[in-house]
Amino acid sequence: MEENKKLYSQRAIAITTYLGGPLAAGVLIRENYKTLEKGKQGKYAFIIGVVSTIIIFVGIFLIPEKIINKIPNVLIPIVYTGIISLIVEKIQGADLKSYKENNQKFQSLWKAAGI
């Protein structure tokens, strides 16, 4: 891992995902992979974030207005945030846990939320 580089925590990724959607999550996951010197996986994470964002927007526009008005505004972001949190745990959980156990400092939540 490069010196002076920090990872984004799972919590930071979840908050950013809720605020910015799957694209923002893809950016942070890509940054983590770059820091871990796994650039190829980072590229895939970013592409998946872009595709997921497009699918969500298209899906929302295809849902009839009668139905979409009955869905609470926070429901869709909560669902994709939960899904992405599970994915992050699966793909980067071990690296993030090891990073924390070695008393490394994570990127600030404010920097993550700014994404």
C-alpha positions as CSV (number, residue, x, y, z in Angstrom):
1,M,0.0,0.0,0.0
2,E,1.3,3.5,-0.9
3,E,2.5,5.7,1.9
4,N,0.2,8.5,3.1
5,K,-2.7,6.9,1.3
6,K,-5.8,6.2,3.3
7,L,-8.7,3.9,2.7
8,Y,-12.4,4.8,2.9
9,S,-14.1,2.9,5.6
10,Q,-17.2,0.8,5.0
11,R,-19.2,3.4,7.0
12,A,-17.9,6.2,4.8
13,I,-18.8,4.3,1.7
14,A,-22.3,3.6,3.0
15,I,-22.9,7.3,3.9
16,T,-21.6,8.4,0.5
17,T,-23.8,5.8,-1.3
18,Y,-26.9,7.0,0.5
19,L,-26.1,10.6,-0.5
20,G,-24.7,10.1,-3.9
21,G,-25.9,6.8,-5.2
22,P,-24.0,3.8,-6.6
23,L,-21.8,6.0,-8.7
24,A,-20.3,7.6,-5.6
25,A,-19.8,4.2,-4.1
26,G,-18.0,3.1,-7.2
27,V,-15.7,6.0,-7.0
28,L,-14.8,5.3,-3.3
29,I,-14.4,1.6,-3.9
30,R,-12.2,2.3,-6.9
31,E,-10.1,4.6,-4.7
32,N,-9.7,1.9,-2.1
33,Y,-8.6,-0.6,-4.8
34,K,-6.1,2.0,-6.2
35,T,-4.6,2.4,-2.7
36,L,-4.5,-1.4,-2.3
37,E,-2.7,-1.5,-5.7
38,K,-5.6,-3.4,-7.3
39,G,-6.3,-1.0,-10.1
40,K,-8.1,-3.5,-12.4
41,Q,-10.7,-4.3,-9.7
42,G,-11.1,-0.6,-9.1
43,K,-11.9,0.0,-12.8
44,Y,-14.5,-2.7,-12.6
45,A,-16.0,-1.2,-9.4
46,F,-16.3,2.1,-11.1
47,I,-18.0,0.7,-14.2
48,I,-20.4,-1.3,-12.1
49,G,-21.2,1.9,-10.2
50,V,-22.0,3.8,-13.5
51,V,-24.1,0.9,-14.8
52,S,-26.0,0.5,-11.5
53,T,-26.8,4.2,-11.4
54,I,-28.1,4.1,-15.0
55,I,-30.2,1.0,-14.2
56,I,-31.7,2.6,-11.1
57,F,-32.6,5.8,-12.9
58,V,-34.2,4.0,-15.9
59,G,-36.0,1.7,-13.5
60,I,-37.4,4.7,-11.5
61,F,-38.6,6.4,-14.7
62,L,-40.3,3.1,-15.9
63,I,-42.3,2.7,-12.7
64,P,-45.8,4.2,-13.2
65,E,-46.4,7.5,-11.4
66,K,-49.2,6.1,-9.3
67,I,-46.9,3.5,-7.9
68,I,-43.8,5.7,-7.5
69,N,-45.8,8.2,-5.5
70,K,-46.7,5.5,-2.9
71,I,-43.0,4.6,-2.3
72,P,-41.4,6.5,0.5
73,N,-38.6,8.8,-0.8
74,V,-36.0,7.2,1.5
75,L,-36.8,3.6,0.5
76,I,-34.8,3.3,-2.7
77,P,-31.6,4.9,-1.3
78,I,-31.8,2.6,1.8
79,V,-32.2,-0.5,-0.4
80,Y,-29.2,0.3,-2.7
81,T,-27.1,1.4,0.3
82,G,-27.8,-1.8,2.1
83,I,-26.9,-3.9,-1.0
84,I,-23.7,-2.0,-1.6
85,S,-22.7,-2.3,2.1
86,L,-23.0,-6.1,1.8
87,I,-21.0,-6.0,-1.4
88,V,-18.2,-3.9,0.2
89,E,-18.1,-6.3,3.2
90,K,-17.7,-9.2,0.8
91,I,-15.1,-7.7,-1.5
92,Q,-13.1,-5.3,0.8
93,G,-14.1,-6.4,4.3
94,A,-10.9,-8.3,5.0
95,D,-8.7,-5.5,3.8
96,L,-10.6,-2.9,5.7
97,K,-10.5,-5.0,8.9
98,S,-6.8,-5.5,8.5
99,Y,-6.3,-1.8,7.9
100,K,-8.2,-0.9,11.1
101,E,-6.4,-3.6,13.2
102,N,-3.1,-2.0,12.1
103,N,-4.3,1.3,13.6
104,Q,-4.3,3.0,10.2
105,K,-6.4,6.1,9.8
106,F,-9.2,6.1,7.3
107,Q,-10.2,9.0,5.1
108,S,-12.5,11.5,6.8
109,L,-16.2,11.1,6.5
110,W,-16.5,14.7,5.2
111,K,-14.1,13.9,2.3
112,A,-16.2,10.8,1.5
113,A,-19.5,12.7,1.7
114,G,-18.0,15.4,-0.6
115,I,-17.7,12.7,-3.4
